[in-house]
Amino acid sequence: MSLNIKHEIDTSGTCCPIPMISTLKVLSRLEPGEMIKVLATDHGFLEDIRALAKCNKCIIIETGETDNYDYAVLSKK
């Protein structure tokens, strides 16, 4: 699937709450349907991003892990 990602945030090397704060700042500027990809190395990132999406009217399109980071792609409802 080809994703039309409008923004990508690399929060690698930071820890909570920085990845969530950075994500919320960009989400506030997105139009419905636009997507953001967030990269993070924080241990609890994937769990935190799920909670953030639930509370902020977002849909998680995709999550994953690589050797270097975890990532999530979100879309604003």
DSSP file (Angstrom, degrees, kcal/mol; ACC not computed):
  #  RESIDUE AA STRUCTURE BP1 BP2  ACC     N-H-->O    O-->H-N    N-H-->O    O-->H-N    TCO  KAPPA ALPHA  PHI   PSI    X-CA   Y-CA   Z-CA
    1    1 A M              0   0    0      0, 0.0     2,-0.6     0, 0.0     0, 0.0   0.000 360.0 360.0 360.0 133.6    0.0    0.0    0.0
    2    2 A S        -     0   0    0      2,-0.0     2,-0.4     0, 0.0     0, 0.0  -0.818 360.0-152.7 -93.2 123.7    1.3    3.4   -0.9
    3    3 A L        -     0   0    0     -2,-0.6     2,-1.2     2,-0.0     0, 0.0  -0.804  12.2-142.1-101.5 137.2    0.8    6.0    1.8
    4    4 A N        -     0   0    0     -2,-0.4    31,-0.7    32,-0.0     2,-0.5  -0.707  29.3-175.4 -95.1  82.2    0.4    9.7    1.2
    5    5 A I  E     -a   35   0A   0     -2,-1.2    31,-0.2     1,-0.2     3,-0.1  -0.703  15.2-173.7 -87.8 121.7    2.3   10.9    4.2
    6    6 A K  E     +     0   0A   0     29,-2.0     2,-0.3    -2,-0.5    30,-0.2   0.849  69.5  20.1 -82.6 -36.6    2.3   14.7    4.6
    7    7 A H  E     -a   36   0A   0     28,-1.4    30,-2.4     2,-0.0     2,-0.4  -0.965  57.9-162.6-135.5 149.1    4.7   15.0    7.5
    8    8 A E  E     -a   37   0A   0     -2,-0.3     2,-0.5    28,-0.2    30,-0.2  -0.997   8.2-166.3-131.2 130.6    7.5   12.8    9.1
    9    9 A I  E     -a   38   0A   0     28,-2.9    30,-3.0    -2,-0.4     2,-0.7  -0.964   6.6-158.3-117.1 128.3    8.8   13.5   12.6
   10   10 A D  E     +a   39   0A   0     -2,-0.5    30,-0.2    28,-0.2    28,-0.1  -0.900  21.0 164.5-107.0 105.3   12.0   11.9   13.8
   11   11 A T    >   +     0   0    0     28,-2.8     3,-2.0    -2,-0.7    30,-0.4   0.148  23.4 147.8-103.9  17.4   12.0   11.8   17.6
   12   12 A S  T 3   +     0   0    0      1,-0.3     3,-0.1    28,-0.2    28,-0.1  -0.231  64.6  25.4 -54.4 137.8   14.8    9.3   17.8
   13   13 A G  T 3  S+     0   0    0      1,-0.3     2,-0.3     0, 0.0    -1,-0.3   0.354 101.9 101.4  88.9  -6.1   17.0    9.7   20.9
   14   14 A T    <   -     0   0    0     -3,-2.0    27,-0.4     3,-0.0    -1,-0.3  -0.725  58.3-145.7-105.8 160.9   14.3   11.5   22.9
   15   15 A C    >   -     0   0    0     -2,-0.3     3,-2.0    -3,-0.1    27,-0.0  -0.812  41.4 -27.9-123.4 167.5   12.2   10.0   25.7
   16   16 A C  T 3  S+     0   0    0      1,-0.3    -1,-0.1    -2,-0.3    27,-0.0  -0.194 119.5  21.7 -52.9 134.1    8.6   10.5   26.9
   17   17 A P  T 3> S+     0   0    0      0, 0.0     4,-2.6     0, 0.0     3,-0.4  -0.950 109.9  72.6-101.5   8.8    6.9   12.8   26.7
   18   18 A I  H <> S+     0   0    0     -3,-2.0     4,-2.8     1,-0.2     5,-0.3   0.886  96.8  51.2 -56.2 -46.4    8.8   14.5   23.8
   19   19 A P  H  > S+     0   0    0      0, 0.0     4,-1.8     0, 0.0    -1,-0.2   0.901 114.5  44.6 -59.1 -37.9    7.6   12.0   21.1
   20   20 A M  H  > S+     0   0    0     -3,-0.4     4,-2.6     2,-0.2    -2,-0.2   0.905 113.6  48.7 -73.0 -41.0    4.0   12.6   22.1
   21   21 A I  H  X S+     0   0    0     -4,-2.6     4,-2.0     2,-0.2    -1,-0.2   0.927 112.5  48.9 -62.9 -44.6    4.3   16.4   22.4
   22   22 A S  H  X S+     0   0    0     -4,-2.8     4,-1.6    -5,-0.2    -1,-0.2   0.899 112.1  49.2 -62.0 -40.9    6.0   16.6   19.0
   23   23 A T  H  X S+     0   0    0     -4,-1.8     4,-2.9    -5,-0.3    -2,-0.2   0.930 109.5  51.0 -64.6 -46.1    3.3   14.4   17.5
   24   24 A L  H  X S+     0   0    0     -4,-2.6     4,-2.0     1,-0.2    -1,-0.2   0.870 105.7  56.5 -61.1 -37.7    0.5   16.5   19.0
   25   25 A K  H  < S+     0   0    0     -4,-2.0     4,-0.4     1,-0.2    -1,-0.2   0.919 113.5  39.4 -60.5 -44.1    2.0   19.7   17.6
   26   26 A V  H >X S+     0   0    0     -4,-1.6     3,-1.6     1,-0.2     4,-0.7   0.909 111.7  57.1 -73.8 -41.6    1.9   18.4   14.1
   27   27 A L  H >< S+     0   0    0     -4,-2.9     3,-1.1     1,-0.3    -2,-0.2   0.859  98.5  61.9 -56.6 -35.7   -1.5   16.7   14.4
   28   28 A S  T 3< S+     0   0    0     -4,-2.0    -1,-0.3     1,-0.3    -2,-0.2   0.737 106.2  46.1 -64.5 -21.2   -3.0   20.0   15.4
   29   29 A R  T <4 S+     0   0    0     -3,-1.6    -1,-0.3    -4,-0.4    -2,-0.2   0.537  92.4 103.1 -97.3  -8.8   -2.1   21.4   12.0
   30   30 A L    <<  -     0   0    0     -3,-1.1     3,-0.1    -4,-0.7     6,-0.0  -0.444  64.8-133.9 -79.4 148.8   -3.3   18.4    9.9
   31   31 A E    >   -     0   0    0     -2,-0.1     3,-2.2     1,-0.1    45,-0.4  -0.626  46.7 -75.9 -88.2 156.0   -6.5   18.4    7.9
   32   32 A P  T 3  S+     0   0    0      0, 0.0    45,-0.2     0, 0.0    -1,-0.1  -0.287 121.3  21.5 -53.5 134.1   -8.8   15.4    8.1
   33   33 A G  T 3  S+     0   0    0     43,-3.6     2,-0.1     1,-0.4    44,-0.1   0.131  92.2 124.0  92.7 -19.4   -7.3   12.5    6.1
   34   34 A E    <   -     0   0    0     -3,-2.2    42,-1.8    42,-0.1    -1,-0.4  -0.438  51.8-138.4 -73.7 151.1   -3.8   13.8    6.1
   35   35 A M  E     -aB   5  75A   0    -31,-0.7   -29,-2.0    40,-0.2   -28,-1.4  -0.821  15.5-166.0-117.2 151.4   -1.1   11.4    7.5
   36   36 A I  E     -aB   7  74A   0     38,-2.3    38,-2.7    -2,-0.3     2,-0.5  -0.986   9.3-151.4-130.8 141.6    1.9   11.8    9.7
   37   37 A K  E     -aB   8  73A   0    -30,-2.4   -28,-2.9    -2,-0.4     2,-0.5  -0.965  12.8-164.9-113.7 130.4    4.7    9.3   10.3
   38   38 A V  E     -aB   9  72A   0     34,-2.8    34,-1.7    -2,-0.5     2,-0.4  -0.965   3.4-161.9-119.5 128.1    6.5    9.4   13.6
   39   39 A L  E     +aB  10  71A   0    -30,-3.0   -28,-2.8    -2,-0.5     2,-0.3  -0.888  20.4 167.0-106.1 138.5    9.9    7.6   14.3
   40   40 A A  E     - B   0  70A   0     30,-2.5    30,-3.2    -2,-0.4   -28,-0.2  -0.999  37.9-166.2-152.5 151.0   10.9    7.0   17.9
   41   41 A T        +     0   0    0    -30,-0.4   -29,-0.1   -27,-0.4     2,-0.1   0.380  54.7 123.8-112.0  -2.5   13.4    5.1   20.0
   42   42 A D    >   -     0   0    0    -28,-0.1     3,-1.7     1,-0.1     4,-0.3  -0.386  67.0-127.5 -63.5 134.9   11.5    5.6   23.3
   43   43 A H  T 3  S+     0   0    0      1,-0.3     3,-0.3     2,-0.1    -1,-0.1   0.833 104.6  38.2 -55.0 -41.5   10.7    2.2   24.9
   44   44 A G  T 3> S+     0   0    0      1,-0.2     4,-2.6     2,-0.1    -1,-0.3   0.210  81.8 115.7 -97.7  16.0    7.0    2.8   25.4
   45   45 A F  H <> S+     0   0    0     -3,-1.7     4,-3.1     1,-0.2     5,-0.3   0.900  73.1  48.4 -55.4 -51.6    6.3    4.6   22.1
   46   46 A L  H  > S+     0   0    0     -4,-0.3     4,-1.4    -3,-0.3    -1,-0.2   0.891 115.1  45.2 -62.9 -39.3    4.0    2.2   20.4
   47   47 A E  H  > S+     0   0    0      2,-0.2     4,-1.6     1,-0.2    -1,-0.2   0.922 115.5  48.0 -66.5 -43.5    1.8    1.8   23.5
   48   48 A D  H  X S+     0   0    0     -4,-2.6     4,-2.5     1,-0.2    -2,-0.2   0.890 108.5  53.2 -64.5 -40.3    1.8    5.6   24.0
   49   49 A I  H  X S+     0   0    0     -4,-3.1     4,-2.4     1,-0.2    -1,-0.2   0.845 105.9  54.3 -68.3 -32.0    1.0    6.4   20.4
   50   50 A R  H  X S+     0   0    0     -4,-1.4     4,-2.0    -5,-0.3    -1,-0.2   0.923 110.8  45.5 -64.7 -43.3   -2.1    4.1   20.5
   51   51 A A  H  X S+     0   0    0     -4,-1.6     4,-2.0     2,-0.2    -2,-0.2   0.905 112.2  51.8 -65.8 -41.9   -3.4    6.0   23.5
   52   52 A L  H  X S+     0   0    0     -4,-2.5     4,-1.2     1,-0.2    -2,-0.2   0.922 109.9  49.0 -60.1 -45.2   -2.7    9.3   21.9
   53   53 A A  H  <>S+     0   0    0     -4,-2.4     5,-2.1     1,-0.2     3,-0.5   0.913 110.0  51.3 -62.3 -43.2   -4.6    8.3   18.8
   54   54 A K  H ><5S+     0   0    0     -4,-2.0     3,-0.6     1,-0.2    -1,-0.2   0.888 114.6  42.7 -61.8 -40.3   -7.6    7.1   20.8
   55   55 A C  H 3<5S+     0   0    0     -4,-2.0    -1,-0.2     1,-0.2    -2,-0.2   0.611 116.1  47.9 -82.6 -13.3   -7.8   10.3   22.7
   56   56 A N  T 3<5S-     0   0    0     -4,-1.2    -1,-0.2    -3,-0.5    21,-0.2   0.053 110.5-105.2-123.0  26.1   -7.2   12.7   19.7
   57   57 A K  T < 5S+     0   0    0     -3,-0.6    20,-2.4    -4,-0.2     2,-0.3   0.905  73.9 137.5  54.1  49.0   -9.5   11.4   17.0
   58   58 A C  E   < -C   76   0A   0     -5,-2.1     2,-0.5    18,-0.2    18,-0.2  -0.850  47.1-138.8-120.7 158.7   -6.8    9.7   15.0
   59   59 A I  E     -C   75   0A   0     16,-2.8    16,-2.5    -2,-0.3     2,-0.7  -0.967  16.0-133.5-115.8 132.5   -6.6    6.4   13.2
   60   60 A I  E     +C   74   0A   0     -2,-0.5    14,-0.2    14,-0.2     3,-0.1  -0.786  23.9 179.7 -85.1 117.8   -3.4    4.4   13.3
   61   61 A I  E     -     0   0A   0     12,-2.8     2,-0.3    -2,-0.7    -1,-0.2   0.850  64.6  -9.1 -83.6 -39.7   -2.7    3.3    9.7
   62   62 A E  E     -C   73   0A   0     11,-1.4    11,-3.0     2,-0.0    -1,-0.3  -0.984  54.6-172.4-160.5 143.8    0.4    1.3   10.4
   63   63 A T  E     +C   72   0A   0     -2,-0.3     2,-0.3     9,-0.2     9,-0.2  -0.950  19.6 152.9-133.6 159.7    3.0    0.6   13.1
   64   64 A G  E     -C   71   0A   0      7,-2.1     7,-2.6    -2,-0.3     2,-0.4  -0.990  30.8-124.6-171.7 174.6    6.2   -1.2   12.9
   65   65 A E  E     -C   70   0A   0     -2,-0.3     5,-0.2     5,-0.2     2,-0.2  -0.985  17.9-179.6-134.1 143.3    9.7   -1.8   14.3
   66   66 A T        -     0   0    0      3,-2.9    -2,-0.0    -2,-0.4     5,-0.0  -0.707  49.4 -93.0-123.9-178.1   13.1   -1.8   12.7
   67   67 A D  S    S+     0   0    0     -2,-0.2     3,-0.1     1,-0.2    -2,-0.0   0.801 124.9  35.5 -65.0 -27.5   16.5   -2.4   14.2
   68   68 A N  S    S-     0   0    0      1,-0.2     2,-0.3   -56,-0.0    -1,-0.2   0.720 125.0  -7.6-102.3 -25.1   16.9    1.3   14.8
   69   69 A Y        -     0   0    0    -57,-0.1    -3,-2.9   -28,-0.0     2,-0.3  -0.981  55.9-114.5-162.2 166.0   13.5    2.7   15.7
   70   70 A D  E     -BC  40  65A   0    -30,-3.2   -30,-2.5    -2,-0.3     2,-0.3  -0.752  35.7-165.7-100.5 157.9    9.7    2.1   16.1
   71   71 A Y  E     -BC  39  64A   0     -7,-2.6    -7,-2.1    -2,-0.3     2,-0.3  -0.984  14.3-168.7-145.1 159.2    7.3    3.9   13.8
   72   72 A A  E     -BC  38  63A   0    -34,-1.7   -34,-2.8    -2,-0.3     2,-0.5  -0.993  10.9-152.3-144.1 142.3    3.7    4.8   13.5
   73   73 A V  E     -BC  37  62A   0    -11,-3.0   -12,-2.8    -2,-0.3   -11,-1.4  -0.979  22.6-175.0-114.5 124.7    1.6    6.3   10.7
   74   74 A L  E     -BC  36  60A   0    -38,-2.7   -38,-2.3    -2,-0.5     2,-0.4  -0.869  13.6-156.5-120.4 152.0   -1.5    8.2   11.9
   75   75 A S  E     -BC  35  59A   0    -16,-2.5   -16,-2.8    -2,-0.3     2,-0.4  -0.987  21.5-124.4-125.8 139.2   -4.3    9.9   10.0
   76   76 A K  E       C   0  58A   0    -42,-1.8   -43,-3.6    -2,-0.4   -18,-0.2  -0.670 360.0 360.0 -81.3 132.2   -6.5   12.6   11.4
   77   77 A K              0   0    0    -20,-2.4    -1,-0.1    -2,-0.4   -19,-0.1   0.486 360.0 360.0 -69.7 360.0  -10.2   11.8   11.3
